[in-house]
Amino acid sequence: MIFSSIPFLFFFLPGALLLFFAAPHRRQSFALLVASLLFSLWGEGTFELALLGSIGVNFLYGRLLAKNNERHPARGLLLGGVFLNLALLAGFKYAPFFAGMLNPALVFLHLPPLAVSAIHIPLGISFFTFQAIAYLVDIFRHKTRPAANLVDFALYLSFFPVTLAGPILRYPHFIQELAARQCGFEGFSEGVQRFILGLAKKVLLATPLALLADQIFTLPAPNLSPALAWLGALCYTLQIYYDFSGYSDMAIGIARLFGIRIPENFNYPYIARSIRDFWRRWHISLSSWLRDYLYIPLGGSRNGTARTLINLLVTFLLCGLWHGASWNFILWGGYHGVFLLLERSPIERWRTKTWPVVQQIQTLVIVMVGWVFFRSLTLADAWHFLLAMAGAGPHGPLPLAQFLDKKALLDISFALFFALPVLPTMQQWAATLAERAGRWNHAFQVAIQLGRLIVLGGLFYFAAISLAAGAYSPFIYLKF
């Protein structure tokens, strides 16, 4: 069950809110845990045992780690806890991939190959595993105390707004928000607004862009012209942004309905002037997790240029692998790692002397090319698509106009427009006008609120009827 679905919008979410607000304040965490476990159970069945097992093992392990870490650093225990979490993740997500890598060597040694069939991947396992690892590392670093309450810790790993695809939470922040939660009208209103904006991103922009991108990416290589290939890359570039940032907005909004603030996950990444800047703006909770729990422990930038470059490349290769058990994802991660390395070379001093808009276009083109690896099913598919983008492949017979009709042009135009920081700019303008309104300030504020209500109501209406009509596309990050 995903947020942009009729069952969630009209059954599960109202039921969860009713359960939460009907409970006494001291029992609301338990009510929210019940709702979160029911959400995970919906469609998962016995695979929810992976989540429950992670909760139980990490709760006990955290207390054991803290007890043994009081006087002397218990590095061995920490490594054991990290290994247990990674073993759970690898067992479900990477076993067939690793077996496929190992089998050629086994055949060469005249040993029987490993027969590992595809395994159902529990939803959100990549996210709650990273949260569990962060919790253990923070205990080891004395940044947090072990959870004293199983209900609160279970809610940390299973909190349903973030279970499927983040943002990745940190235990100290979450437990502080849980203790200080306030469920007032203003916060609830903010949550509703944020949720509707995220829903509109997903349903009204990401879904039509997904249909167009899928049509182009599934074309045979001989049918792809350079213009058509670039159109497909652009559509997927916009689709994945609105799909994922829309989900993050919905997650932030839902959490706010329950009085909990969770971190922002996107900050207009397509206006970035460098790949480093892009990763400060894209999937912020993941990039900060990789920095704090992988890059810095590897040595960060403390041990000379060569070691820094190796640490960066290793971090982004593993970032790619985290996204999926495929060479496409590994290559995508390495691709970003290489450009991060180049940005630490003398080339960067020349590049930063160009106009800011040129830097933005350069960065966007690099990101778009990278998304081809991310979207393609195989390396061969990615290679043929990139050849078409470069004009090196056979020019296809299909005209661009066959795909780029008036509706597609409108969808792409809106997507490009709102990928810029338009909303913050409009909010600043409104605040400035309100200050200058003088004695008309109250009337101006009423007009602004009324206009916002009309826009949000319209967005929700059109999103809801689109879902009811069956205009649905799977959420991209569900498979991660």
N, C-alpha and C positions, 0 to 999 in steps of 0.2 A: 504494500500500500504506500503510495507516494502522496505528497501534499496536494499536487494538482490532479486530484481525482474526486469524483462525486462522493464515494464512501467516506473519504477523509473529511471533506469540506462540510458535509451535511449530517454525518453520523458520528464519526470518531471524535473530531475536535470538539463539537458541542458537548458530547458525552464526557470527555476528559475535563472540560471546563466545569461542567456541572458537578462531577465527582470532586474536583479540587476545591471549589468554593463552598460546597456543602459540608466539607470536612472541617473540624475545628482547626485553628491555626497550627497547633502543635502536631496535628496529624496530616497536614497538607503535604508534607514531603512523602509520607507513606502513600497518600492518594496519588501523587504524581508518579511514584515508583510503580504502582499498580497499573496506571495508564501506560507507562513506558514499556512495561513487560508485556502488556496486552498488544501494544503496537508492534513489538518485536515478534510476538507469537503469531500475528496475523500473516499467514502465508509461509511462515518459516517452520512451524511444527517442531520436530525434534531437534532441528538445527539451532534452536534457541539455547540448547544445552551448551553450545560453545560460549555464548555470552554469559550464561549462569556460571559455567565453570571458571571463566576468566574472572568474574566478580569474586567468587569464593576463594580461589587460589591467590589472587593479588591482595585481597583484604588480609588474609592470614600471613602472606609473605611480607607485606608491608610492615606488620607489627613485629615479625621476626627480624626483619632487616633493621628496624629502628632500635630494637633491644640490643642487637649485636654491634650496632654502629655508634653507640653512645661514647665509648672511649677511644676506639680505634676504627679507622675506615674499613668497613666490611665489603671490600671490593669483590671478593669471591662470591658472597651472597648476592650482591647486586648483579654480577654477571650471570649467576644462576637464574635469577628472576627474569632478566632480559632474555636469556636463552629460552626459558619456558614460554614466554609470550611470542617470541619469534618462531618457535617450533609449532605453536598453535596456528599462527598465520601461514607458515610454510606448508604445514600438513594439508590445509584446506585449499590454499591458493596456488602454491607453486610445485606441488608434488609431480603432476604430469609434465610440467615444463622441465624440471630438473632431471626427471627420468629420461625425457627425450634428449637432453644434452649428454647424459651419461651412457645411453645405449650404444652409440657408435664405438665408444671405447670398450664396452663389454663385448660387443660382437668381434672387434679386432682381437681381443684376448680369448676368443672362442668360449665366452661365457654366455649364459642365457640372458637375453635382454629383460629389463624390468617392464612388466605390464601394469601400468597405472592408468586406470580409466579416469575420465573427467569427474571431478567431485563438485557437488553443489557448494558454492561459497556463501557462508552465512552473511546476510546483509550487514554492512557496516563494520566487518571484521578488521579492515585496515585502520579504521578510525578508532574503534575502542581499544585495539591493541596498542596503538601509539599513545593513547591517553594513559593506559596502564603502565607503559614503560616510563612515560614522563613522571607519573606518580612515584614509582620506585626510585628513579634518579633524584627527584626532588627530596625524598626522604634521606637518601644517601648524602646529598649536599646540604642537609639541615635547612632546606628552604620551606619545609612543611613537616608537621607531625603526622604520624600514621592515623588513619581514620579510626575514630573511637566508636562510630555508629555505622553499623552495617547498612542500614537503610540509606543514609546519606552517600556512602561510598557506592552502593549499588546504583543509586540514582545518577551519580557522576559518570559511571560507565554506560548506563542504559538510557539516559535522558533522551526522550524520543525526538525532540526537535533536531538533535545533532547526530543521532545514531547512524543514519544512512550515509551521510556525506559531510559531516562536520558543520561548522568549524570545529577544529580539534581544540578541546578544552584543557586547561591546566587546573589541577585539583585545588591549589590555594585560592585561585580566583573564583572557582565555582562554589566552593564551600563558603566563602565569604559572601557571595551573592545570595546563596541559599539562606544563610542566617539573617541577612539584612533585607530580604525581599519585602517589597511593599506593593500591594495590589490595588492601587488607587485608580481613579477614573483617567487621569492624565496618562499614566503608564499604559493602561489598557488601550486607550485611544491611539497612542503611538504604536503599539503592537499591531492593532488592526490596520493602520495605514501602511506600516512596513510590510505586513503580510500581503495586502492587496497589490502593492507595487511589485513584490516578488512574483506573485501569481500572474500578474499581467506580463511581466518579463518572460516567464516560462511559456504561457499559453498563447499570448498574442504576438510574441516576437520569435522566441526560440523554436516553437513548433512549426510555423510556416517556413522558417529558414531551414529547419531540419529536412523538411520534405524536398526542398529545392537542392540542398546539398546532397541528400541521398540519391536523387535522380542523377546528378552529375558524377558522383563518385562511383556509381555502379555501372557507368557506361563502359563499353569495351574501349581499350586504349586507342584503336584506330579511329574511333568516333570523336576523340577529344581534340579540339583546337586549342591554341594557347589562350584565347579570350575565354573560352568555356571553362578551361581548367582554372584560370585565375578567378572566375566567377564562383566556381565550386569552392575554392580555397577561401574566398571572402565570406561566402555564406556559412561555411563551417566555423570560421574564425568568429563570426558574430553569434552563431548558434551556441557554441560551447560557452561563450561569455554569458549570454542571457540565460542559458539553461542553468549553469552553475551559480552565477551570482544571484539569479532569481531564487534558486533553492536556498542560498545563504540568507537572502532577505527574508524569505518565509520562515526559516529557522529562527532568525533573530526576532522577528515579529511574534512568533508563537511563544518563544521564551519570555518575551516582554509581557504577554498576556498573563503569565504566571508570576510576574514580578521579578524576573531574573534577566539580567543583562549579560549577553555573551559577546565575545569579541567580533569586530568587523572582519570580513574575510576578503573584501575587494575594495579597491580605491581607484577606479577608472584606469585599468592597466593599459589600455590601448592609447593612452596619451604619454606613455613612458618614453624617455629619451635614450634609454639604454636597456640592455637585458638585465643588468643589475637592478635598475629602477623598476623594470617590469616585475621582477620577483619580489619587490617590496610592495607591489600593488596587487599581484595575482595570488589567490589562495594563500593569504597572509599567514593564516594559522599553520599551514604546512611548511612554508618557507622558514618561519621563525622556529618551528619545531626542528627542522633539519639543521638550522644554524646552532641551536642551543644543545641538542642532544646527539648530533652526529658530527657536524663540521668542527665545532669547538673542541669536543673530546678527541677528535683526530689530531688536533694541534692547531687548527685554525690557521691564522697567518702569523704565528709566533716563531716559526722555525725556518725562516728563510723563504726565498721566492720559489724554489723548486718544490719544497714540501707544501707550500700554500697551493700551488697549482695542482699538485697531486690530490690534496684534500678536497679542493673544489670539484675536480673531475670525478673522484670517487663518490662524493656527496650527490652529484647530479645523475650519475649512472644509477645509484641506488634509488634516487627520486623517481627515475623512469621505471625501474623495476617495481617500486611500490605501486605504481599506477596499474600495472598488469604484467602477467607472466607471458611476455612476448618480446621478441627482439626489436619489434617496432618501438615499444615503449622505452627499452634500454637505449636504443639509438636516439630517440627523441630527448631523453635525459642527457646523454652524452653530447648531443648537438648543442643544447643550451649551455652545458659545461664548457664546451670549446669557446663559445662566444664570450662567456664570462672570463675565460683565460685571456682572450684577445683584448678585452677591456682593461686588463692589467698590463698590457704591452704598450710600447711607444705609439702604436697605431691609434690608441685612444686619444692621445694628446692632439693628433691631427683631426680626428673625427669631432672632438668637442669644440673645435674652432668653427665648424659649419653652423649655419642658422639652426635654431631650435626646431623649427618645423621640418627641416631636412633630417635632423636626428630622430625625430618622431617617426617620419616615414621609413627611414632605414630600419628602425627597431620593429615597426609593424610588419614590414616585409619579411624580416628574419623570423618573427613569430609565426606569420602565416605559413611560411615554408615548413617550419617545424610542425605545425598542426597537420600537415599532410601525412607525416609519419604516424601521428597520433590517431588519425581517422582511418587510415588504410588498414586492411585486414592482414596484409602480408608485406614483406619488404619489396617483393616484385611489384605489387600494386602501387606502392609508394613511389618506386623508381619510375614506372611508366607515367604516373601522374606528374611527377616532377619534370620528366622529359617533355611532356606536353606543355607545362607551364613555361619551360625554357624555349619552346618552339622547335625542339629537336626531334620530336616524334612525328608520326604521320598526321597530317592535318585532317581533322574530322569533317565529315560532310554535313553535320548538324548545325544549322544556323543558331546564332546566339538568341535571336528573337523568339525561338521556339521555347526557351526557358525564361527569358526576361520579359514577361508581360507586364501590364500596368500594375497588377497587384504585387508582383515580385519586386518591381521598382519601388513601390510604396513601402513595402516591408523593409527592404534594404535601406531606404532613405531614413525611415524612422529609427532603425537599428543603429545606423551610423551617427545620427544626430544625438541620440540618448547615450551613446557610448562616450560622449564628451560630458564634462561636468556641467550639464545644463541645469539640473535640478538645484544643486547648491547655489549656482549663480542666480537663479530665479528667487530662491529663498533670501539671498542677500539683498536683492533688489526690493523685495517685498518689505524686508525689515527697514531698509533705508527710506522707502516711501512712507512707512508707518511713522517713522520718527519725524518726517517732514509734514505729516498730515495735520499736526496741531490739534485744533478742537474737533477735527473730523476723524481723529485717530480711531475712536470706537467704531464708527460706521465703516471705516476702512477695514478694520480687523474682522468685523462681521462679514463683510463682502468677501474677504480672503477665505475665511472659514467656510462660507457657503459655497464658494467656487471650488475649494478643495473637496468638500463633501460631494458635489456634483461629479467632479472628475473621478474620484475614487469609486463612487457608486456606479458610474458608467463602466469603468474598468472591470469591476467585479461582475457586473451584469454580462458584459460581452465575453469575459473569461468563462463564466459559468455556462452560458449557452453554447459556447464552443466545446466545452467538455461534454455537455449533455448531448451534443450532436456527434460526438465521437471523434473530435479533432484532438487526438492524443498521440504523443510520441514518448517513448521511454526516456526516463531521466538518464543522461549520459553517465554520471558518476555512480549510478547504482552498481555497476559491475566492478567498481574498484573497492 
